[in-house]
Amino acid sequence: MKGPMPHYSALALLRARFQGAGFWKPLWTGRTLQDAYDVVVVGAGGHGLATAYHLARDYGLKVAVLERRLVGYGNVGRNTTIVRSNYLLPENHYFYEDSLRRWEKLSSVLNYNVMYSPRGVVDLCLNDGDMIAAARRGNAMRLAGIDSELMELEALERFAPELATRGNRRFPIVGALVQRRGGTVRHDAVAWGYARAATAFGADIIENCDVQGLRTEAGVVIGVETTRGFVKANRVLFATAGHTGMVGTMIGLPLPIETHLLQAMVTEPIKPLINSVLIYGHPGHGETYILQSDRGGIVMGGHLDGFPSYTREGQWHRLEDVVQGAVDMLPQIGGLRILRQWAGTNDMTMDGSPIMDRIKYDNVFLNAGWCYGGFKTIPASGAACAQLVATGTAPDIARGFRLSRFATGHMLDERGDGPFPVRL
Ligand SMILES: Cc1cc2nc3c(=O)[nH]c(=O)nc-3n(C[C@H](O)[C@H](O)[C@H](O)COP(=O)(O)OP(=O)(O)OC[C@H]3O[C@@H](n4cnc5c(N)ncnc54)[C@H](O)[C@@H]3O)c2cc1C
């Protein structure tokens, strides 16, 4: 920019905001609700927005995304931004790898910087049993063409020197499974980038529009009842994450999903200390994972709170567990103050894997059950789900995510990955 930066007083900014003057333009267009659409997507989280984008871009369909609150208000804006594809089962690792490859290119595809940071995801091993399980998972990944490295202590010390593995530790660290292409992506930017790109292809995104029911005619769904009236739709997709159980109740179909809280927290900012994502499954307190944000805050989280809830008010004991694990892992952060803590509602399936399928009606679809790990799958899920909704057939990499597996017993029992109970 030539010349001095323009200076706006706070009053001028406020006036401009309310008078709709030039700067502070809305990031996306398509805010007017029409009477009828080819597809209504319920829920403007990551999965709903990405699916809408692909439906509009790849299939030329007229799409509305109806959101009860605001774009980014749900878990897409509450997660801890970790992306990776280090899963054991083929039904999962090919899908998550498809997503990781899409993350690598997403900023240029959307023409919006989503700040993909391949800083490495490090699953720490505390004993020989952990190392054996990590080797098994790493080998499965490598056979599928996915990067993974089993690091013994010397290599790990070079990769993450802040761990001070030879110090006087409460639990010894003996090695790690590392995926260097794993890392983080800026979560809000993902919601905004997809919203902007979807509306550029003609989609409408309607906030403050709660979907409360389906309208049928002769056994076929013809649209949705909302707080802003009836909206006609040839097809309906529910991508409502933590509220999927309520959707099941609404349409009269019990789903194998429970809603549980997951918390995260962030400390005051410090100078750069951690340059990867560290995951520590420890015997004392369950699990802690930890990373450093671009602002310098140490972001951390752990297990679910442990009982179904929609409150978004995390339990104190879980916060305590996470912090104790973090200080076990990195004693040098023990004096930092926690600045804030938050929680989100997660749609937990009983095998830890998602559901992408038709439900109850020929023209109604569900994209759900992403548990505590669904941020990382948003790009792959958007493309796969759009194919399912547009053509009626899911791509091969998403075929394992059928709802019927809970009836036939073909579970994808992974809960995030190999040996540990929780993975983000
Ligand atoms: C603390 C925390 C940390 C996490 N960390 C990670 C991580 O590091 N990596 C990772 O991969 N995953 C992580 N996750 C999980 C991830 O955030 C979720 O799996 C994923 O975001 C869920 O999909 P979504 O973005 O579409 O959901 P959401 O953003 O929750 O979108 C669903 C939307 O549907 C709307 N909605 C619901 N019902 C209705 C209705 N009837 N009518 C209209 N709108 C409706 C909601 O308001 C909401 O906006 C984490 C989750 C939490 C809570």
The ligand as an ORCA input file, in Angstrom:
! r2SCAN-3c Opt
* xyz 0 1
  C     -13.384    -28.878     22.347
  C     -13.391    -29.616     21.040
  C     -12.196    -29.906     20.412
  C     -12.187    -30.582     19.203
  N     -10.994    -30.755     18.581
  C     -10.951    -31.355     17.365
  C      -9.712    -31.448     16.673
  O      -8.679    -30.960     17.128
  N      -9.707    -32.079     15.459
  C     -10.840    -32.607     14.913
  O     -10.763    -33.192     13.832
  N     -12.040    -32.489     15.534
  C     -12.123    -31.871     16.742
  N     -13.340    -31.708     17.372
  C     -14.555    -32.253     16.748
  C     -15.111    -31.361     15.640
  O     -15.171    -30.023     16.071
  C     -16.511    -31.849     15.226
  O     -16.490    -33.245     14.964
  C     -17.022    -31.158     13.948
  O     -16.771    -29.766     13.980
  C     -18.513    -31.400     13.818
  O     -18.990    -31.068     12.563
  P     -19.536    -29.619     12.128
  O     -18.385    -28.691     11.988
  O     -20.356    -29.777     10.912
  O     -20.443    -29.262     13.387
  P     -21.038    -27.885     13.954
  O     -20.136    -26.726     13.708
  O     -21.450    -28.142     15.354
  O     -22.304    -27.690     12.997
  C     -23.615    -28.176     13.225
  C     -24.554    -26.991     13.071
  O     -25.905    -27.440     13.006
  C     -26.714    -26.432     13.584
  N     -28.007    -27.031     13.895
  C     -28.273    -28.034     14.777
  N     -29.595    -28.333     14.752
  C     -30.170    -27.492     13.851
  C     -31.512    -27.320     13.381
  N     -32.509    -28.081     13.841
  N     -31.747    -26.358     12.460
  C     -30.736    -25.593     11.970
  N     -29.455    -25.709     12.374
  C     -29.184    -26.657     13.289
  C     -25.891    -26.010     14.814
  O     -26.302    -24.754     15.317
  C     -24.466    -26.024     14.266
  O     -24.060    -24.743     13.796
  C     -13.401    -31.033     18.608
  C     -14.606    -30.740     19.233
  C     -14.615    -30.022     20.421
  C     -15.923    -29.691     21.069
*
